[in-house]
Amino acid sequence: MKIKSIIRHCLTGIALAGLLAAGAWAQTTDQQQDRKDLHQDRVDRNADQRDVNHDRRDLNKDRADRNADNRDIRHDNRDIRHDRTDLGKDRSQLAKDNQEYGKNSAQSQSERKDIRHDRRDLNHDRTDRNKDVRDRNKDQRDINHDRRDLHADRKDRNKDQRDINKDRKDLHKDRHGK
């Protein structure tokens, strides 16, 4: 009877030791997995931070380009106003010269030449303005796109930071059992 009791106690002890060893092994693999997760989350967060910085630089460059295009548009509009004024003055001068000297006089021919030149300048300034407007609109689209990218990258970075914090808590719990 005593031998059966000893054997039963030994088997119970072996089973208990096996359970404890399995629990310790599971805890060790848990810690290893948490460390790997923590490392990967840090790598992801750093990559997302680089993306955020890159998007901010792109956004600032696009804003500078848009502002330069707005400045060019204002300058072109001022040139257009001046050309229109010059054109109006030349037309009124042509009417006076036609009345005073005749339609085929040298003064009238000179005024017609000035009018052609002013029209060419006006058309050139309009073309420049329209190109600047297209560039500005493209820059604004780029700004909107970069803002969306920046928002998404910040969201990813913040999610990775939350994952890091969670993994650190898990590691602490695994080490100290709390």
Wavefront OBJ file of the C-alpha trace (Angstrom):
o trace
v 0.000 0.000 0.000
v 2.800 2.317 0.822
v 4.388 1.757 -2.568
v 1.167 2.657 -4.353
v 0.957 5.832 -2.302
v 4.567 6.731 -3.095
v 4.033 6.050 -6.784
v 0.844 8.151 -6.766
v 2.675 11.046 -5.054
v 5.582 10.769 -7.510
v 3.250 10.788 -10.516
v 1.334 13.737 -9.084
v 4.637 15.566 -8.494
v 5.821 14.817 -12.024
v 2.508 16.018 -13.480
v 2.639 19.163 -11.360
v 6.261 19.805 -12.403
v 5.261 19.325 -16.049
v 2.433 21.841 -15.691
v 4.725 24.366 -14.042
v 7.363 23.879 -16.748
v 4.741 24.314 -19.483
v 3.481 27.485 -17.787
v 7.004 28.897 -17.509
v 7.694 27.997 -21.137
v 4.441 29.668 -22.233
v 5.329 32.752 -20.209
v 8.777 32.859 -21.818
v 7.335 32.603 -25.325
v 4.776 35.278 -24.375
v 7.581 37.610 -23.337
v 9.542 36.847 -26.493
v 6.497 37.498 -28.656
v 5.751 40.745 -26.777
v 9.359 41.866 -27.289
v 9.114 41.108 -31.008
v 5.788 42.964 -31.233
v 7.261 45.909 -29.363
v 10.264 46.049 -31.696
v 8.099 45.804 -34.829
v 5.730 48.495 -33.554
v 8.681 50.810 -32.900
v 9.988 50.203 -36.424
v 6.514 50.928 -37.835
v 6.138 54.072 -35.729
v 9.513 55.408 -36.851
v 8.658 54.746 -40.494
v 5.325 56.512 -40.039
v 7.091 59.470 -38.404
v 9.414 59.689 -41.422
v 6.337 59.674 -43.664
v 4.763 62.441 -41.570
v 7.907 64.566 -41.868
v 8.100 63.950 -45.613
v 4.441 64.881 -46.089
v 4.909 68.070 -44.049
v 7.853 69.089 -46.243
v 5.805 68.383 -49.379
v 2.893 70.348 -47.970
v 5.080 73.359 -47.190
v 6.648 73.288 -50.667
v 3.221 73.067 -52.309
v 1.952 75.970 -50.211
v 4.962 78.070 -51.213
v 4.335 77.213 -54.885
v 0.656 78.103 -54.574
v 1.480 81.425 -52.914
v 4.014 82.241 -55.642
v 1.379 81.443 -58.286
v -1.130 83.714 -56.506
v 1.474 86.476 -56.548
v 2.049 85.928 -60.275
v -1.708 86.016 -60.904
v -1.993 89.356 -59.104
v 0.906 90.775 -61.128
v -0.593 89.499 -64.385
v -3.967 91.020 -63.488
v -2.259 94.351 -62.847
v -0.504 94.109 -66.223
v -3.826 93.284 -67.896
v -5.449 96.349 -66.322
v -2.585 98.567 -67.507
v -2.748 97.072 -71.021
v -6.495 97.668 -71.179
v -5.958 101.275 -70.086
v -3.222 101.726 -72.711
v -5.447 100.159 -75.353
v -8.298 102.513 -74.484
v -5.987 105.527 -74.596
v -4.548 104.427 -77.937
v -8.037 103.936 -79.395
v -9.148 107.380 -78.289
v -5.900 108.836 -79.648
v -6.507 107.010 -82.954
v -9.982 108.557 -83.182
v -8.502 112.019 -82.579
v -5.701 111.441 -85.118
v -8.197 110.163 -87.699
v -10.309 113.237 -87.212
v -7.386 115.632 -87.204
v -4.991 114.105 -89.782
v -7.087 111.552 -91.675
v -7.295 107.763 -91.574
v -4.187 107.131 -93.662
v -1.887 109.625 -91.947
v 1.436 108.644 -90.335
v 0.052 109.453 -86.861
v -2.946 107.144 -87.414
v -0.659 104.374 -88.688
v 1.522 104.787 -85.610
v -1.528 104.563 -83.306
v -2.751 101.421 -85.109
v 0.675 99.884 -84.567
v 0.508 100.770 -80.848
v -2.970 99.243 -80.635
v -1.720 95.981 -82.219
v 1.197 95.935 -79.804
v -1.101 96.564 -76.810
v -3.473 93.774 -77.937
v -0.512 91.392 -78.240
v 0.644 92.369 -74.734
v -2.872 91.943 -73.398
v -3.237 88.484 -74.951
v 0.209 87.479 -73.711
v -0.628 88.612 -70.154
v -3.956 86.743 -70.269
v -2.141 83.590 -71.390
v 0.353 83.983 -68.537
v -2.432 84.547 -66.035
v -4.358 81.499 -67.239
v -1.230 79.343 -66.977
v -0.620 80.650 -63.448
v -4.246 79.892 -62.517
v -3.834 76.318 -63.776
v -0.586 75.980 -61.811
v -2.203 77.381 -58.680
v -5.144 74.984 -58.991
v -2.760 72.059 -59.447
v -0.791 73.162 -56.377
v -4.025 73.405 -54.381
v -4.938 69.851 -55.423
v -1.462 68.728 -54.321
v -1.938 70.509 -50.992
v -5.260 68.765 -50.432
v -3.714 65.403 -51.338
v -0.736 65.982 -49.019
v -3.052 66.977 -46.182
v -4.960 63.709 -46.583
v -1.669 61.761 -46.654
v -0.420 63.624 -43.598
v -3.627 62.864 -41.706
v -3.419 59.155 -42.597
v 0.276 58.944 -41.635
v -0.349 60.690 -38.309
v -3.216 58.289 -37.656
v -0.934 55.307 -38.393
v 1.820 56.717 -36.197
v -0.584 57.248 -33.300
v -1.961 53.724 -33.694
v 1.584 52.334 -33.599
v 2.296 54.370 -30.464
v -0.812 52.894 -28.823
v 0.392 49.416 -29.827
v 3.804 50.153 -28.293
v 2.193 51.237 -25.044
v 0.018 48.103 -25.001
v 3.008 45.832 -25.696
v 4.988 47.511 -22.924
v 2.112 46.907 -20.502
v 1.895 43.275 -21.607
v 5.635 42.818 -21.120
v 5.400 44.331 -17.657
v 2.508 42.041 -16.779
v 4.404 39.010 -18.084
v 7.499 39.874 -16.053
v 5.807 40.819 -12.795
v 2.592 38.853 -13.071
v 0.288 41.745 -12.323
l 1 2 3 4 5 6 7 8 9 10 11 12 13 14 15 16 17 18 19 20 21 22 23 24 25 26 27 28 29 30 31 32 33 34 35 36 37 38 39 40 41 42 43 44 45 46 47 48 49 50 51 52 53 54 55 56 57 58 59 60 61 62 63 64 65 66 67 68 69 70 71 72 73 74 75 76 77 78 79 80 81 82 83 84 85 86 87 88 89 90 91 92 93 94 95 96 97 98 99 100 101 102 103 104 105 106 107 108 109 110 111 112 113 114 115 116 117 118 119 120 121 122 123 124 125 126 127 128 129 130 131 132 133 134 135 136 137 138 139 140 141 142 143 144 145 146 147 148 149 150 151 152 153 154 155 156 157 158 159 160 161 162 163 164 165 166 167 168 169 170 171 172 173 174 175 176 177 178
